[in-house]
Structures are given as structure tokens and as C-alpha cells.
Amino acid sequence: MQSAETVLGVLRERGGRGLPLEQLYRQMFNPQLYLLAYGRIYANKGAMTPGVSQETVDGMSLGKIGRIIDAMRDERYRFRPVRRVLIPKKNGKTRPLGLPTWSDKLVGEVVRLLLEAYYEPTFSDRSHGFRPGRGCHTALREVANTWTGSTWFVEGDVSDCFGSLDHTVMLSILAERIHDNRFLRLVRNMLTAGYLEEWIWHETLSGAPQGGVASPVLSNIYLHKLDVFVEKVLIPEYTRGKLRARNPAYRKVEHALASARRRGDRVAARTLVRQLHSLPSQDPDDPNYRRLRYCRYADDTLFGFAGPKAEAEEVKQRLTAFLREELKLTLAQDKTLITHARTGAAKFLGYEISVARTNRRTRRPSSTDRRNRRSLNGTIVLRVPPSVIKAKSALYLARGRPACRNPLLREDDYTIVAKYGAEYRGIVQYYLLAGDVQRLHRLRWVMETSMLHTLARKHRSSVSKMAAKHKAKIATTYGPRTCFEARITRDSRNPLVARFGGIALKRQKTATIVDRQPHRPLYPHKQLISRLLKGRCEICASTDSIEMHHVRKLADLTTAVGAPPAWAKIMANKRRKTLVVCDACHGQIHATPSTPTQ
């Protein structure tokens, strides 16, 4: 049996060369792929969350992989309906989330590995969602670095994209390059398994369930048709000309300035220089120059167009027609907008995007400043939306003032500071690409004051005393910074340190945050797989009926009543959330009162 690395390498090569696949279903018999899939998803939070049955990652074994493969050989494997829960959205609506069983998650991850390896080399460079090594920051950096000179922004958002993917269209797209009916039937069974809501079965007539392991790569394969249409049809039609023509008004002032300098008329020359720098050097209305640029993150699309608004409307209409006629999708009209790049701002991935221009009413700068200011014209500017600062700050306010968070009062200082620090750090790091990231000072002050109020109420002290107790200085690339620290000392080991603040609110053009599933090595957690393959119980050294015991988090090991059992001590000493056990030991673990397994 070929190794998972060899199989996926062959698929990448065939995908890059555009060769079809004819016997892909055979790879569903390869246990190495299931072990790789297990190593990639066992640590996810949802691995310990049951679906329509009580099956979770706890109890994973080679025997379970063997039973799945046997069912695959005879095409007897059937996906179970997912358990659907509704997740609230910011606008008051809800988003459905599907919770598959563990076996379906494992099989879905194998399907995802195969499809991603084959299709990833064919995806467009303008697609950034749910892809290894890409994310929101790569999409935003592409817009900021390459969209200079855009006049109009066309925002597009597919309405209920995951829930509207047409199954017939999806299977026809897959069938173009995958000539294996058994694999296509497996994908169809996965898409049509249905869902349970309040324990009532519902049929899935369209869409891929949000929460499904393979749903992101399937949506990218589906929307790749849109990328091809934009790159092969729209961009060539709405892109022409190498450079804009010179602006006649600019050239006229330029000649007048040269004449004034020859005459030695310094007063007129200064006036003409100010006038010259208020005009674009190139004709913004050049009929022979057009540029259309495109970027997509999942179902959010953004176009940058240099040309008249009428043609931007044409782009929007053609985009709407293609999605409706070819992909059976609909654009959300309330989110599909045409925005003037200089006077307005488009909203994309939580940022405000606009085009910079110099202010003609400012005082006359020096010659060096004029060059720097002039170079800003037409460049893309990323900003932090005021609504984001207001919404994030509201979580820590009560009656308009920073307030104590009562649910944290029972936690220790380290946990409180770590909680605030992680929340603040996540927001700041996401907006480090913004030119006005310093506006987050307001949020920092609100969160810092709320944290100090929480600590003060916990210790029945004052905010000033808590600030003096936890204040510290750390060295950063921008020099020493003031932050707040809480420490837990440990014997013969470095102390645990939680920090809030200490992050310079300065723009970082190279800041990078990839997707929630970052690009990981091909064989992650090799130690976990080798421990399972070793086939020896880590409690009694037995070699019969070996399986894996999982806990959700290490903190659960201390929740058992009385002294912790031997197995909990082993996991705590090794700082592992997994333990290789035999069937007998696993039964004893679950028979222990108040066993922390879920």
C-alpha cells in the first residue's frame, strides 16, 4: 500500500498537468490516508462533540479504520445525517451549522485531502478562502499592492452560498476531471445525507453543510468556475491600454511653469507648482484605458475597475447573470454595491477600502513632501471601520463606561489577564494592515480599564493598585512597551506569563494571518500515529484491542472526585490529551465516577 505522501504527491502532479483521474475511489481503501486524516483533525474542538450518535474521537482505533475500509470496498458506507444547530449572526439572523459523526468526519477529511491535493494546483491566484497558506491578509495585501488607480469598487456576496450549491452542478463540475463514478457516488451520498433538526430528519436538496469537513474545498471547486469566467472573459474584455494618456490640462500648466522659470518669474512659478500638484498627470477619463481587477475570499468577491460607472454596472450585471444561469446562485442585492473609490469606501473582509488622494487645501509642503504626497494619489488605503471599534468596545462597556466582567471573578489573575490579552491581541493582529490601526487605542483603553476593574473587584481593591501591581515593560521591535502581566511561578521551570497590551499600533505591511486551518506539514502529530501503531497499552502494557482515549482539555483531568486515578496522572505528567489503552483499561476509565472525558 502506497504511503499517503506518495498518493497526494501523485494527485498534485496530475492536477498541475491537467490530467484526469480515473481510479480515485481506490484510494479510499488506503489506511495511511485515514491515519493522516486522524492526525490532522483529532485535536479540533469538534472532535469531542457528538453528532446524531454518541460517537466521538474517543475510542479511535485501527479496527475502526478497517471497518470503514471494508464498507468502502463494497460501497456499503453511508453518511449519517448531520445534527444541525443554529448559530446567531450579527444581523440577528442565524446560520445553520452541521455536526457530523466522528466516522463521517474522518471519511470527509480523507475526501478533502484527495480533492485538495488534486485541485489546489488548478485554483486561481485570486482565490484566498479556505486554502493552505492563504487567508484574509493575503487577499487584502493583493488589493492594497496591485489595485492602484481603481475608480470603482464592485462588491459581491453570494446569498447563502454553502446552502445553495446545486448538487447537479457540483457533480457535473467534479465529473469533468474525475472519471470515477464510485467516487462521485460517494460525494453525492455525502451531500444528500440530510440533517436532523429537533430530531426530525430533513432532506438536503442543495448545498454543502456548514461544519462539514469537505465543504470548504467543495465550495472552492464550485466557485472556481466563477474565477475562470472572470479571468478568461470579463478581465480581457474590460482591460485595455498600457498607460493612460497624458492629461492635457496638466501638460498646459507644465509648459506654463517652464516658461515662467525661463523668465525668472518666481511668484508665478510658485503658483503654477501648486496648480500642477492639484492635477493628475494622466487623463483619468482616457477612453483607451481600462483596468478590471478581481479578488475572492470564499463567497465574498470584490472588483476594482478603472473606467466609467456605466461599464462597472455592466460588470455587475454580467456577474449576476453568470451566477444565476451557470452556477444557480444568487447575489445578495443588499450587499452587492458599486462604490466610488475616491469618495466612498468598499467593505471587504472587515476592512474599509478606498483610494487615497491629496488634500488640495493643505498648506504648501516642501519639495520633498510634495513628492511623497503626490505618490499617494491613486493608491489603495485600508482602514479600520469605526463600526468595528464601536462594536468591539461595547462588549466591555456598561452604561457607556468600562465595566467589570462578573463571569471572570472566580478565575485567577493569570486567567483574567490571559483572556483579555488573547481577545485584544486577536483584534489588533487582524487590523495591522490598516493605515489607521492607531485608532484601536480607544479599544485598548476600554479593554484595559475593564480588565483592571475586574481584577479590582476580585481582590476588593482599587484600579490604581491593580495597575501598579501588574504593570510591566517588555522589549519589542519598536522599543520598550508598557503592558500588564500576571505570572504563575513553577518549580524548576520557567514561570507562566500572561500579558495584555505591549503591541505597537503601527501599520505592518507584511502582517500575515492565514485561515483558521493554516498550512500544516504533511504528516502532523507523527508521535500520535506511531503510538497507536505500536499497539501497546500505556497503562497495563497489554497488546489486545488497542484504542485511543481522548479528553477535551487537560484541565478536565483535575475534575474527578477525590484523588486523580492513575490514568489521569499519566496524561497529566506527559501533558497529553490522548492515551493509548486496551479495551479493558478503556472500560475501567469510563466506569470511574465523574470521569472527565467530554
C-alpha positions, 0 to 999 in steps of 0.5 A: 500500500502506497504511503499517503505522501506518495498518493497526494504527491501523485494527485498534485502532479496530475492536477498541475498537468491537467490530467484526469483521474480515473481510479480515485475511489481506490484510494479510499481503501488506503489506511495511511490516508485515514491515519493522516486524516486522524492526525490532522483533525483529532485535536479540533474542538469538534472532535469531542462533540457528538453528532446524531450518535454518541460517537466521538474521537474517543475510542479511535482505533485501527479496527475502526479504520478497517471497518470503514475500509471494508464498507468502502470496498463494497460501497456499503458506507453511508453518511449519517445525517448531520445534527444541525444547530443554529448559530446567531449572526450579527444581523440577528439572523442565524446560520445553520451549522452541521455536526457530523459523526466522528466516522463521517468526519474522518471519511470527509477529511480523507475526501478533502485531502484527495480533492485538495491535493488534486485541485489546489494546483488548478485554483486561481491566484485570486482565490484566498478562502479556505486554502493552505497558506492563504487567508484574509491578509493575503487577499487584502495585501493583493488589493492594497499592492496591485489595485492602484488607480481603481475608480470603482469598487464592485462588491459581491456576496453570494446569498447563502452560498454553502446552502445553495450549491446545486448538487447537479452542478457540483457533480457535473463540475467534479465529473469533468476531471474525475472519471470515477463514478464510485467516487462521485457516488460517494460525494453525492451520498455525502451531500444528500445525507440530510440533517436532523433538526429537533430530531426530525430528519430533513432532506438536503436538496442543495448545498454543502453543510456548514461544519462539514469537513469537505465543504470548504474545498467543495465550495472552492471547486464550485466557485472556481468556475466563477474565477475562470469566467472572470479571468478568461472573459470579463478581465480581457474584455474590460482591460485595455491600454498600457498607460493612460494618456497624458492629461492635457490640462496638466501638460498646459500648466507644465509648459506654463511653469517652464516658461515662467522659470525661463523668465525668472518669474518666481511668484508665478512659478510658485503658483503654477507648482501648486496648480500642477500638484492639484492635477493628475498627470494622466487623463483619468477619463482616457477612453483607451484605458481600462483596468478590471481587477478581481479578488475572492475570499470564499463567497465574498468577491470584490472588483476594482475597475478603472473606467466609467460607472456605466461599464462597472454596472455592466460588470455587475450585471454580467456577474449576476447573470453568470451566477444565476444561469451557470452556477444557480446562485444568487447575489445578495442585492443588499450587499452587492454595491458599486462604490466610488473609490475616491469618495466612498469606501468598499467593505471587504473582509472587515476592512474599509477600502478606498483610494487615497488622494491629496488634500488640495487645501493643505498648506504648501509642503516642501519639495520633498513632501510634495513628492511623497504626497503626490505618490499617494494619489491613486493608491489603495488605503485600508482602514479600520471601520469605526463600526468595528471599534464601536462594536468591539468596545461595547462588549466591555462597556456598561452604561457607556463606561468600562465595566467589570466582567462578573463571569471572570471573578472566580478565575485567577489573575493569570486567567483574567489577564490571559483572556483579555490579552488573547481577545485584544491581541486577536483584534489588533493582529487582524487590523495591522494592515490598516493605515489607521490601526492607531485608532484601536487605542480607544479599544485598548483603553476600554479593554484595559480599564475593564480588565483592571476593574475586574481584577479590582473587584476580585481582590476588593481593591482599587484600579490604581493598585491593580495597575501598579501591581501588574504593570510591566515593560517588555522589549519589542521591535519598536522599543520598550512597551508598557503592558500588564502581566500576571505570572504563575511561578513553577518549580524548576521551570520557567514561570507562566506569563500572561500579558495584555497590551505591549503591541505597537499600533503601527501599520505592518505591511507584511502582517500575515494571518492565514485561515483558521486551518493554516498550512500544516506539514504533511504528516502532523502529530507523527508521535500520535500515529506511531503510538497507536501503531505500536499497539501497546497499552500505556497503562497495563502494557497489554497488546489486545484491542488497542484504542485511543482515549481522548479528553477535551482539555487537560484541565478536565483531568483535575475534575474527578472526585477525590484523588486523580486515578492513575490514568489521569496522572499519566496524561497529566505528567506527559501533558497529553490529551490522548492515551493509548489503552486496551479495551479493558483499561478503556472500560475501567476509565469510563466506569470511574465516577465523574470521569472527565472525558467530554 
